[in-house]
Amino acid sequence: MIEISPEIIALVFLVAVLAGILSGFHIALVLIGVATIIGYLVIGPPVFWLMYSRIYHIIMNHNMLAIPLFTFMGVLLAHSTLAENLYGALHLWLGRLRGGLALSTLILGTIIAAGLAVVQASVSMLTTISLRSMLERGYSKELACGVICAGGTLGILIPPSIMLVILGMTAGLSVGRLFFGAFIPGFILSGLYLTYVVVRCGLQPQIGPPAPFEERQISFARKITLLLGWVFPPLIIIMSVLGTIFFGVATVYEAAGVGATATLLVTIVCRKFSLKLMKYAMRETLRVTGFVMLITACANAVVGVFIYIGGKEVISELILTMPFGRWGAFFAIMLAAFILGMFIDWMSIILIIVSILVPIAPELGFDPVWFALMLCVNLQMSFMTPPLAQAIFVCQGSADPDLGVTSGDIIRGVIPFVVLVMVALGLFVAFPQLMLWLPSKMIG
């Protein structure tokens, strides 16, 4: 075994992980490879038992069951045409407004966020449903793509969210409290996006014109019927998950089972179910779950080795000695998460970084739930900030080539929404109860 100071080995460890991820190798191979090599050199053969125990602990966590169930819900919703019908109903109500289609896209993204826990699926679905409709009616490409990317990323924050499930397990926090802590921030962020569209289209009507008059000729009663008919199914699904958790009826993974069942029943009742859809949903669920569980297991092993060699103490001391006290440390963590989000996917950041930083929150005088949720809001920007920017690439990849949408159009479109995420972070710093009030009212 090599005798070396914890500071040096922690630095080597982190640099090796980041270099491996940025080199393009599969993240799971990078994580388990670095942990095995450095762990064996420093700890010796016991490193294998350490990694095995960490992997066994996380894989056998009951909350892990929520991941395939929430994924199954999302795939069914994304391919059942329920969202298309809801978008059409919203268009009838908001089409007369400047930027009405953009507002409909954001509202649809907010509603489906409670069912689609995978950003790629949300952005792809919104692009398919709304992009052509907006561009054909004279919307600017920047605004249309911006609202699609911003609305699609809400699914990773508004519960049920796979990000929150993984964060809760790795940081040792209640997933149910994280769910309800993220609920109000998610809707505030959506409200900021909607306000921006209204103001921007009010100042520049040409970038978001109202729908043609003939498209709005439908009776009030008919509009009410269509809206209620297509809003009601998603609300059933939302309440089946969040309602059972809030009132203490079910745990998170039990509520995920209720939600998956409710989604399947809604799909059948709305006559959108087919064996082909079921086979596709099951195959996608298996693929996503396998990917998430592999990375989660490997990352948990890495964190275990990192903590054992003294890396956690090194990071804690570094953060606690930052200038300007606890707010200086908080700003440094937020800035680091923002920069990392440009180059590394959110799952890697949460599994490797957040699981080490969240336990430090009480030492800084912060509520751990608030601190964790602030990082989650921060990571909203990682989907819209190049070079990684998954939302941007999914939007461009899902758009029909004949629409002529370029990555430059999308990047210019998402910049205002990245700024709005920063504004939201400021609001949650000033008013932490926006995140903490609802969890305090939970039963059980």
C-alpha positions as CSV (number, residue, x, y, z in Angstrom):
1,M,0.0,0.0,0.0
2,I,1.2,3.5,-0.8
3,E,1.5,6.0,2.1
4,I,0.4,9.4,0.8
5,S,-1.3,12.5,2.3
6,P,-5.2,12.6,2.1
7,E,-5.0,16.0,0.3
8,I,-2.8,14.6,-2.5
9,I,-4.7,11.4,-3.0
10,A,-8.1,13.2,-3.0
11,L,-6.8,15.6,-5.7
12,V,-5.4,12.7,-7.8
13,F,-8.7,10.8,-7.3
14,L,-10.9,13.7,-8.5
15,V,-8.7,14.6,-11.4
16,A,-8.6,11.0,-12.5
17,V,-12.4,10.8,-12.4
18,L,-12.9,14.1,-14.3
19,A,-10.3,13.3,-16.9
20,G,-11.8,9.8,-17.5
21,I,-15.3,11.2,-17.9
22,L,-14.1,14.0,-20.3
23,S,-12.1,11.5,-22.3
24,G,-15.3,10.0,-23.6
25,F,-15.2,6.6,-21.9
26,H,-18.4,5.2,-20.4
27,I,-18.8,6.8,-17.0
28,A,-19.4,3.5,-15.2
29,L,-16.1,2.1,-16.5
30,V,-14.3,5.3,-15.5
31,L,-15.8,5.3,-12.0
32,I,-15.2,1.7,-11.1
33,G,-11.8,1.7,-12.8
34,V,-10.5,4.7,-10.8
35,A,-12.0,3.4,-7.6
36,T,-10.3,0.0,-8.1
37,I,-6.9,1.2,-9.1
38,I,-6.5,4.0,-6.6
39,G,-8.3,2.1,-3.9
40,Y,-6.1,-1.0,-4.3
41,L,-2.9,1.1,-4.2
42,V,-4.0,3.0,-1.1
43,I,-6.2,0.5,0.8
44,G,-5.1,-2.9,-0.5
45,P,-7.3,-6.0,-1.1
46,P,-10.0,-4.8,1.4
47,V,-11.1,-2.2,-1.2
48,F,-13.0,-5.0,-3.0
49,W,-15.1,-5.8,0.1
50,L,-15.7,-2.0,0.6
51,M,-16.9,-1.5,-3.0
52,Y,-19.1,-4.7,-2.8
53,S,-20.8,-3.5,0.4
54,R,-21.5,-0.1,-1.0
55,I,-22.9,-1.5,-4.3
56,Y,-25.0,-4.0,-2.4
57,H,-26.4,-1.3,-0.1
58,I,-27.5,1.0,-2.9
59,I,-28.9,-1.7,-5.2
60,M,-31.0,-3.2,-2.3
61,N,-32.4,0.2,-1.4
62,H,-36.2,0.0,-1.8
63,N,-36.4,3.5,-3.3
64,M,-34.5,2.1,-6.3
65,L,-37.8,0.4,-7.3
66,A,-39.2,3.9,-8.0
67,I,-36.8,4.4,-11.0
68,P,-38.2,1.7,-13.3
69,L,-41.8,2.6,-12.3
70,F,-41.4,6.3,-12.9
71,T,-39.6,5.5,-16.2
72,F,-42.5,3.3,-17.3
73,M,-45.0,6.1,-16.5
74,G,-43.0,8.5,-18.6
75,V,-42.7,6.3,-21.6
76,L,-46.4,5.5,-21.6
77,L,-47.3,9.2,-21.4
78,A,-44.8,10.2,-24.0
79,H,-46.1,7.8,-26.6
80,S,-49.9,7.7,-25.9
81,T,-50.9,11.0,-27.7
82,L,-52.4,12.3,-24.4
83,A,-49.9,15.2,-24.5
84,E,-50.8,16.1,-28.1
85,N,-54.5,16.3,-27.2
86,L,-53.8,18.4,-24.2
87,Y,-51.6,20.7,-26.3
88,G,-54.5,21.2,-28.7
89,A,-56.9,22.1,-25.9
90,L,-54.4,24.6,-24.5
91,H,-54.0,26.1,-27.9
92,L,-57.7,26.8,-28.2
93,W,-57.6,28.8,-24.9
94,L,-54.3,30.6,-25.3
95,G,-54.0,30.9,-29.1
96,R,-55.6,34.3,-29.2
97,L,-52.7,35.7,-27.1
98,R,-49.4,37.0,-28.3
99,G,-47.0,34.1,-27.6
100,G,-50.0,31.8,-27.0
101,L,-48.4,28.7,-28.5
102,A,-45.2,29.3,-26.5
103,L,-47.3,29.6,-23.3
104,S,-49.2,26.4,-24.2
105,T,-45.8,24.6,-24.7
106,L,-44.6,25.7,-21.3
107,I,-47.8,24.8,-19.6
108,L,-47.8,21.4,-21.3
109,G,-44.2,20.9,-20.2
110,T,-45.1,21.8,-16.6
111,I,-48.0,19.3,-16.5
112,I,-46.2,16.4,-18.1
113,A,-43.2,17.1,-15.8
114,A,-45.2,15.3,-13.1
115,G,-45.3,12.1,-15.3
116,L,-42.1,12.3,-17.5
117,A,-39.1,12.1,-15.2
118,V,-36.6,11.9,-18.1
119,V,-35.6,15.2,-19.7
120,Q,-34.7,13.7,-23.1
121,A,-38.2,12.3,-23.4
122,S,-39.8,15.6,-22.4
123,V,-37.8,17.7,-24.8
124,S,-38.2,15.3,-27.6
125,M,-42.0,15.1,-27.1
126,L,-42.4,18.9,-26.9
127,T,-40.3,19.3,-30.0
128,T,-42.4,16.8,-31.9
129,I,-45.7,18.3,-30.8
130,S,-45.1,22.1,-30.8
131,L,-42.1,23.2,-32.8
132,R,-43.6,22.9,-36.3
133,S,-46.8,24.4,-35.1
134,M,-45.1,27.5,-33.7
135,L,-42.7,28.0,-36.7
136,E,-45.5,27.7,-39.2
137,R,-47.4,30.5,-37.4
138,G,-44.5,32.9,-37.6
139,Y,-42.8,32.4,-34.2
140,S,-39.0,33.1,-34.1
141,K,-36.9,30.0,-34.0
142,E,-35.1,31.2,-30.9
143,L,-38.3,31.7,-28.8
144,A,-39.8,28.4,-30.0
145,C,-36.7,26.4,-29.2
146,G,-36.1,28.2,-25.9
147,V,-39.5,27.4,-24.5
148,I,-39.2,23.8,-25.6
149,C,-35.9,23.3,-23.9
150,A,-36.9,25.2,-20.7
151,G,-40.3,23.4,-20.5
152,G,-38.7,20.0,-21.1
153,T,-36.1,20.4,-18.3
154,L,-38.8,21.0,-15.7
155,G,-39.4,17.2,-15.6
156,I,-36.1,16.7,-13.7
157,L,-37.2,19.0,-10.9
158,I,-41.0,18.8,-10.6
159,P,-41.8,15.4,-8.9
160,P,-41.8,12.6,-9.4
161,S,-38.2,13.0,-10.6
162,I,-35.5,10.4,-11.0
163,M,-33.0,13.1,-10.1
164,L,-34.6,13.5,-6.7
165,V,-34.8,9.8,-6.1
166,I,-31.1,9.3,-6.8
167,L,-30.2,12.4,-4.7
168,G,-32.3,11.2,-1.8
169,M,-30.6,7.8,-1.8
170,T,-27.0,9.0,-2.2
171,A,-27.3,11.9,0.3
172,G,-29.3,10.0,2.9
173,L,-32.3,12.4,2.7
174,S,-36.0,11.6,2.6
175,V,-37.1,11.3,-1.1
176,G,-40.7,12.3,-0.1
177,R,-39.5,15.5,1.5
178,L,-37.4,16.3,-1.6
179,F,-40.4,15.7,-3.8
180,F,-42.6,18.2,-1.9
181,G,-39.7,20.6,-1.4
182,A,-39.2,20.7,-5.2
183,F,-42.9,21.1,-6.0
184,I,-43.3,24.9,-5.3
185,P,-39.8,25.8,-6.9
186,G,-40.8,23.9,-10.0
187,F,-44.0,25.9,-10.4
188,I,-42.2,29.2,-9.6
189,L,-39.7,28.4,-12.3
190,S,-42.5,27.7,-14.7
191,G,-44.2,30.9,-13.7
192,L,-41.0,32.9,-14.4
193,Y,-40.8,31.3,-17.9
194,L,-44.4,32.2,-18.6
195,T,-43.9,35.7,-17.4
196,Y,-40.9,36.1,-19.7
197,V,-42.8,34.9,-22.7
198,V,-45.8,37.3,-22.0
199,V,-43.5,40.3,-21.5
200,R,-41.2,39.5,-24.5
201,C,-44.0,38.9,-26.9
202,G,-45.7,42.1,-25.6
203,L,-42.6,44.1,-26.5
204,Q,-41.9,42.2,-29.7
205,P,-45.2,41.0,-31.1
206,Q,-43.6,39.7,-34.3
207,I,-41.7,36.9,-32.6
208,G,-44.9,35.3,-31.2
209,P,-48.0,36.3,-33.1
210,P,-51.5,35.1,-32.1
211,A,-53.1,32.2,-33.9
212,P,-55.2,33.0,-37.0
213,F,-58.8,34.1,-36.3
214,E,-60.3,31.0,-38.0
215,E,-58.4,28.7,-35.6
216,R,-60.1,30.2,-32.6
217,Q,-63.6,29.9,-33.7
218,I,-65.0,27.4,-31.2
219,S,-67.7,27.7,-28.5
220,F,-66.8,28.3,-24.9
221,A,-68.5,25.2,-23.8
222,R,-66.6,23.1,-26.3
223,K,-63.3,24.6,-25.1
224,I,-64.2,23.8,-21.5
225,T,-65.1,20.3,-22.4
226,L,-61.8,19.7,-24.3
227,L,-59.6,21.2,-21.6
228,L,-61.2,19.3,-18.7
229,G,-61.2,16.1,-20.7
230,W,-57.5,16.2,-21.4
231,V,-56.3,17.8,-18.2
232,F,-58.2,15.3,-16.0
233,P,-56.1,12.2,-16.9
234,P,-52.7,13.8,-16.0
235,L,-54.2,15.1,-12.8
236,I,-55.3,11.6,-11.8
237,I,-51.7,10.3,-12.4
238,I,-50.2,13.2,-10.4
239,M,-52.5,12.8,-7.4
240,S,-52.0,9.0,-7.5
241,V,-48.3,9.6,-6.8
242,L,-48.0,12.8,-4.9
243,G,-51.2,12.5,-3.0
244,T,-50.4,9.1,-1.5
245,I,-46.9,10.3,-0.4
246,F,-48.2,13.6,1.1
247,F,-50.9,12.0,3.2
248,G,-48.6,9.3,4.4
249,V,-50.5,6.5,2.6
250,A,-47.5,5.1,0.7
251,T,-43.8,5.3,0.6
252,V,-42.1,6.7,-2.5
253,Y,-41.6,3.4,-4.2
254,E,-45.1,2.2,-3.3
255,A,-46.5,5.5,-4.7
256,A,-44.5,4.8,-7.9
257,G,-46.3,1.5,-8.3
258,V,-49.6,3.3,-7.8
259,G,-48.7,5.9,-10.4
260,A,-47.6,3.3,-12.9
261,T,-50.9,1.4,-12.5
262,A,-52.8,4.7,-12.8
263,T,-50.9,5.6,-16.0
264,L,-51.6,2.2,-17.5
265,L,-55.4,2.5,-16.6
266,V,-55.6,6.0,-18.0
267,T,-54.0,4.9,-21.2
268,I,-56.5,2.1,-21.5
269,V,-59.5,4.2,-20.7
270,C,-58.4,6.9,-23.2
271,R,-58.1,4.2,-25.8
272,K,-54.4,4.8,-26.4
273,F,-53.1,1.4,-25.2
274,S,-51.7,-1.2,-27.5
275,L,-49.4,-4.2,-27.2
276,K,-46.9,-2.4,-29.3
277,L,-46.8,0.5,-26.9
278,M,-46.6,-1.9,-23.9
279,K,-43.6,-3.7,-25.4
280,Y,-41.9,-0.5,-26.3
281,A,-42.5,0.9,-22.7
282,M,-41.1,-2.2,-21.1
283,R,-38.0,-2.3,-23.3
284,E,-37.3,1.4,-22.7
285,T,-37.9,1.0,-19.0
286,L,-35.4,-1.9,-18.9
287,R,-32.8,0.1,-20.9
288,V,-33.1,3.3,-18.8
289,T,-33.2,1.4,-15.5
290,G,-30.1,-0.7,-16.4
291,F,-28.2,2.4,-17.3
292,V,-29.2,4.3,-14.1
293,M,-28.6,1.4,-11.8
294,L,-25.2,0.6,-13.3
295,I,-23.9,4.2,-12.9
296,T,-25.5,4.5,-9.4
297,A,-23.8,1.3,-8.2
298,C,-20.4,2.3,-9.6
299,A,-20.6,5.9,-8.3
300,N,-21.6,4.7,-4.8
301,A,-18.6,2.4,-4.8
302,V,-16.4,5.4,-5.8
303,V,-17.8,7.6,-3.1
304,G,-17.2,4.9,-0.5
305,V,-13.5,4.6,-1.5
306,F,-13.1,8.4,-1.6
307,I,-14.5,8.7,1.9
308,Y,-12.4,5.9,3.2
309,I,-9.1,7.5,2.0
310,G,-10.1,10.8,3.7
311,G,-11.3,12.7,0.7
312,K,-14.5,13.8,2.4
313,E,-12.6,15.5,5.2
314,V,-10.4,17.2,2.7
315,I,-13.4,18.6,0.8
316,S,-15.1,19.6,4.0
317,E,-12.1,21.5,5.3
318,L,-11.7,23.3,2.0
319,I,-15.3,24.4,1.8
320,L,-15.5,25.4,5.5
321,T,-12.4,27.6,5.2
322,M,-13.7,29.5,2.1
323,P,-13.7,33.4,2.4
324,F,-16.9,35.3,3.3
325,G,-18.2,32.6,5.6
326,R,-21.0,30.2,4.8
327,W,-22.3,32.3,1.9
328,G,-18.9,32.3,0.3
329,A,-18.8,28.5,0.6
330,F,-22.4,28.3,-0.8
331,F,-21.5,30.5,-3.8
332,A,-18.4,28.5,-4.5
333,I,-20.4,25.2,-4.5
334,M,-23.1,26.7,-6.8
335,L,-20.5,28.0,-9.2
336,A,-18.7,24.7,-9.2
337,A,-21.9,22.8,-9.9
338,F,-22.8,25.3,-12.7
339,I,-19.4,24.8,-14.4
340,L,-19.4,21.1,-14.0
341,G,-22.8,21.0,-15.6
342,M,-21.4,22.3,-18.8
343,F,-19.1,19.3,-19.2
344,I,-20.6,16.4,-17.1
345,D,-24.1,15.0,-17.0
346,W,-26.3,15.6,-13.9
347,M,-26.2,12.1,-12.7
348,S,-22.4,12.1,-12.4
349,I,-22.5,15.4,-10.5
350,I,-25.1,14.2,-8.0
351,L,-23.5,10.8,-7.4
352,I,-19.9,11.9,-7.1
353,I,-20.1,15.5,-5.9
354,V,-23.5,16.1,-4.2
355,S,-23.4,13.0,-2.0
356,I,-20.2,14.4,-0.5
357,L,-21.3,18.0,-0.2
358,V,-24.9,17.7,1.2
359,P,-23.7,16.2,4.5
360,I,-21.6,19.4,4.9
361,A,-24.7,21.6,4.8
362,P,-25.6,21.5,8.5
363,E,-22.0,22.5,9.3
364,L,-22.5,25.6,7.2
365,G,-25.9,26.3,8.9
366,F,-28.1,25.2,6.0
367,D,-31.0,22.9,6.0
368,P,-29.9,19.8,4.1
369,V,-33.2,19.5,2.1
370,W,-33.0,23.2,1.1
371,F,-29.3,22.8,0.2
372,A,-29.9,19.7,-1.9
373,L,-32.8,21.3,-3.8
374,M,-30.8,24.4,-4.5
375,L,-28.3,22.1,-6.3
376,C,-31.1,20.5,-8.2
377,V,-32.4,23.9,-9.4
378,N,-28.9,24.8,-10.3
379,L,-28.6,21.6,-12.4
380,Q,-31.6,22.8,-14.5
381,M,-29.0,25.0,-16.3
382,S,-26.7,22.0,-17.1
383,F,-29.3,20.9,-19.7
384,M,-29.1,24.2,-21.5
385,T,-25.4,25.3,-21.2
386,P,-23.0,24.0,-23.9
387,P,-20.9,22.1,-24.6
388,L,-22.9,19.2,-23.0
389,A,-26.4,20.8,-23.0
390,Q,-28.5,17.6,-23.5
391,A,-31.8,19.6,-24.0
392,I,-30.2,21.5,-26.9
393,F,-29.0,18.4,-28.8
394,V,-32.3,16.5,-28.2
395,C,-34.3,19.5,-29.5
396,Q,-32.2,19.8,-32.6
397,G,-32.1,16.0,-33.1
398,S,-35.9,15.8,-32.8
399,A,-36.7,18.7,-35.1
400,D,-37.6,18.0,-38.7
401,P,-34.6,19.0,-40.9
402,D,-36.9,20.9,-43.2
403,L,-37.6,23.4,-40.4
404,G,-34.0,24.6,-40.6
405,V,-33.3,24.8,-36.9
406,T,-29.6,25.2,-36.0
407,S,-27.8,24.7,-32.7
408,G,-27.2,28.5,-32.8
409,D,-30.9,29.2,-32.9
410,I,-31.5,27.0,-29.9
411,I,-28.5,28.3,-27.9
412,R,-29.7,31.9,-28.4
413,G,-33.2,30.8,-27.4
414,V,-32.2,29.2,-24.1
415,I,-30.0,32.0,-22.8
416,P,-32.9,34.0,-21.2
417,F,-34.2,30.9,-19.5
418,V,-30.7,30.2,-18.0
419,V,-30.8,33.7,-16.6
420,L,-34.3,33.0,-15.2
421,V,-32.9,29.9,-13.4
422,M,-30.3,32.2,-11.7
423,V,-33.1,34.6,-10.7
424,A,-35.0,31.7,-9.2
425,L,-31.9,30.6,-7.2
426,G,-31.8,34.2,-5.8
427,L,-35.5,33.9,-4.8
428,F,-34.9,30.7,-3.0
429,V,-31.9,32.1,-1.1
430,A,-34.0,35.1,0.0
431,F,-37.1,32.9,0.8
432,P,-36.0,29.4,1.8
433,Q,-39.5,28.6,3.0
434,L,-40.6,28.3,-0.6
435,M,-38.7,25.0,-0.5
436,L,-39.2,24.0,3.1
437,W,-42.9,24.9,3.9
438,L,-44.6,22.0,2.0
439,P,-42.3,19.3,3.3
440,S,-43.1,20.5,6.9
441,K,-46.8,19.8,6.2
442,M,-46.4,16.2,5.2
443,I,-48.1,13.5,7.2
444,G,-46.0,10.6,8.3
